[in-house]
């Protein structure tokens, strides 16, 4: 049976290269047409490589293949662009939600003759938005990717629990860990703390993400040969 070791090694190296490429892209200037075109090309390359790496991971766990067919890559890139657009809309709603929260609070106050604070309505909006960001959209999106690029399977009830928990471990927790500064004083100790936190955050990101893809794809590391062999 295949294990997590090969795909984990690929992700440890591949995601590090993607992060480096993203860091390089952020530092590119866009003052001239040539540099703007180069920045767009690097962004497209970064998106394509990320889609290939993670799409191939779905195929590995579900179908037992070691790569993603190149003919499916454009569809996966398009799906990721749509997903990014959805999250952009959600971020815009997060910035705008204070206005409808104030109006709803005023309406409820007039209706029930009891004061309803806009902050209370806004907290409800934030809770719903959190569920949409970390549960609804990821579960639906990952399920669609799994059905298109891996073995088809239906959603199970525990997907709605495992997905937000693992996404928090893969994305939110590493960022919080990187932003935490437990030591003050000597520069050497601060640098040592930063390196340790960076390593732990990166391993947490890779590990939690691989477990999530493994569960969503509905597969297990496939046998390298059939379990039954025809009799002579």
NORPE-V18194 format. One record per residue. N is the residue number from 1. OMEGA is omega in whole degrees, 0 to 359 (999 if undefined). NEAR is the number of other ideal C-beta (glycine too) atoms within 12 Angstrom. D_CENTER is the distance of its C-alpha to the mean C-alpha in Angstrom with 1 decimal. Layout:
# NORPE-V18194
N/OMEGA/NEAR/D_CENTER + N/OMEGA/NEAR/D_CENTER
This chain:
# NORPE-V18194
1/175/14/27.4 + 2/179/22/24.4 + 3/178/17/22.6 + 4/189/23/19.2 + 5/182/13/21.1 + 6/183/21/20.9 + 7/177/36/17.3 + 8/178/27/16.4 + 9/179/15/18.8 + 10/181/24/17.4 + 11/178/33/13.9 + 12/179/24/15.6 + 13/185/17/17.5 + 14/180/27/15.3 + 15/176/31/12.3 + 16/177/21/15.2 + 17/178/19/16.8 + 18/178/29/13.8 + 19/177/25/13.7 + 20/179/17/17.4 + 21/176/25/17.4 + 22/177/21/15.2 + 23/177/14/17.7 + 24/181/17/20.5 + 25/180/25/19.3 + 26/181/15/19.2 + 27/181/14/22.8 + 28/176/22/24.2 + 29/180/13/26.9 + 30/183/17/27.3 + 31/181/10/31.0 + 32/181/11/32.4 + 33/181/11/31.7 + 34/180/13/31.3 + 35/176/16/28.7 + 36/178/15/26.8 + 37/178/14/26.9 + 38/178/20/25.8 + 39/179/23/22.8 + 40/180/17/21.8 + 41/179/17/22.3 + 42/179/25/20.2 + 43/178/24/17.3 + 44/178/21/17.8 + 45/179/21/18.1 + 46/179/29/14.9 + 47/182/29/13.0 + 48/180/27/15.2 + 49/178/28/14.8 + 50/179/32/11.0 + 51/180/33/11.5 + 52/181/28/14.4 + 53/186/35/13.0 + 54/173/41/10.2 + 55/177/38/12.5 + 56/179/34/15.2 + 57/175/42/13.6 + 58/181/43/13.7 + 59/181/31/17.2 + 60/183/34/18.2 + 61/186/37/17.5 + 62/185/32/18.9 + 63/180/29/21.6 + 64/178/24/22.5 + 65/184/25/22.2 + 66/181/18/21.3 + 67/178/21/20.0 + 68/178/31/18.7 + 69/185/19/21.7 + 70/181/15/21.8 + 71/179/11/23.0 + 72/184/25/19.8 + 73/179/27/17.8 + 74/179/19/18.9 + 75/179/21/17.9 + 76/177/35/14.3 + 77/179/28/14.3 + 78/179/19/15.9 + 79/179/29/13.4 + 80/178/30/10.5 + 81/177/20/13.1 + 82/179/19/13.9 + 83/177/26/10.4 + 84/178/20/10.5 + 85/178/16/14.0 + 86/180/22/13.3 + 87/175/23/11.2 + 88/177/16/14.1 + 89/179/18/16.6 + 90/178/26/15.1 + 91/177/16/15.5 + 92/177/13/18.9 + 93/179/21/19.8 + 94/179/21/18.9 + 95/186/16/21.4 + 96/192/17/24.0 + 97/181/27/24.0 + 98/180/19/26.7 + 99/177/16/29.3 + 100/177/19/29.0 + 101/178/27/28.8 + 102/180/21/32.1 + 103/180/19/33.7 + 104/179/23/32.7 + 105/178/27/34.0 + 106/179/18/37.2 + 107/180/15/37.6 + 108/178/20/37.1 + 109/179/18/39.6 + 110/183/13/42.1 + 111/186/12/41.6 + 112/180/11/41.9 + 113/176/8/44.1 + 114/184/11/41.9 + 115/175/15/39.8 + 116/184/23/36.1 + 117/175/17/34.2 + 118/179/23/31.6 + 119/179/17/29.4 + 120/178/19/29.4 + 121/180/26/28.3 + 122/177/25/25.6 + 123/176/18/24.3 + 124/177/21/24.2 + 125/181/28/22.2 + 126/179/21/19.7 + 127/178/16/19.4 + 128/180/20/18.9 + 129/178/26/16.3 + 130/179/21/14.3 + 131/179/20/14.7 + 132/183/25/13.7 + 133/190/29/10.5 + 134/182/29/9.4 + 135/189/26/11.5 + 136/183/24/13.0 + 137/180/28/10.7 + 138/181/36/7.8 + 139/180/32/10.8 + 140/182/22/12.7 + 141/181/33/10.3 + 142/177/40/9.5 + 143/178/30/13.2 + 144/178/26/14.3 + 145/180/37/12.7 + 146/181/38/14.2 + 147/182/21/17.5 + 148/190/26/17.8 + 149/181/38/16.9 + 150/182/34/17.8 + 151/183/23/20.3 + 152/175/18/20.6 + 153/180/22/20.3 + 154/178/13/20.5 + 155/176/25/18.3 + 156/186/16/19.7 + 157/184/10/20.1 + 158/173/15/18.3 + 159/182/28/15.0 + 160/177/24/15.1 + 161/184/19/15.6 + 162/184/27/13.6 + 163/179/36/10.2 + 164/180/27/10.3 + 165/181/23/12.1 + 166/176/33/9.8 + 167/175/35/6.7 + 168/178/25/9.5 + 169/184/28/10.6 + 170/187/32/7.7 + 171/186/26/6.9 + 172/184/22/10.0 + 173/176/25/12.6 + 174/179/28/12.3 + 175/176/19/12.8 + 176/180/16/15.6 + 177/179/25/17.0 + 178/180/23/17.2 + 179/181/14/18.9 + 180/179/18/21.4 + 181/185/15/24.7 + 182/186/15/26.9 + 183/173/17/29.7 + 184/179/9/32.0 + 185/187/12/35.0 + 186/180/10/35.3 + 187/182/11/33.0 + 188/180/11/32.9 + 189/177/15/31.6 + 190/179/17/28.9 + 191/177/15/27.8 + 192/178/16/27.9 + 193/180/22/25.8 + 194/181/21/23.2 + 195/180/16/23.0 + 196/180/19/22.8 + 197/177/25/20.0 + 198/180/22/18.1 + 199/180/19/18.6 + 200/180/21/17.7 + 201/181/28/14.4 + 202/178/27/13.5 + 203/178/24/14.8 + 204/178/27/12.9 + 205/183/33/9.5 + 206/183/35/10.7 + 207/181/25/12.6 + 208/180/29/10.3 + 209/179/38/7.7 + 210/178/36/10.9 + 211/179/26/12.4 + 212/179/36/9.9 + 213/178/39/10.3 + 214/182/31/13.9 + 215/182/31/14.4 + 216/181/39/12.9 + 217/176/37/14.8 + 218/183/24/17.9 + 219/173/28/19.4 + 220/177/18/20.7 + 221/190/24/21.7 + 222/177/24/24.4 + 223/181/14/28.0 + 224/176/13/29.3 + 225/181/10/32.3 + 226/180/9/33.5 + 227/178/8/34.5 + 228/180/7/37.8 + 229/181/8/40.2 + 230/178/5/43.0 + 231/177/4/46.4 + 232/999/3/48.9
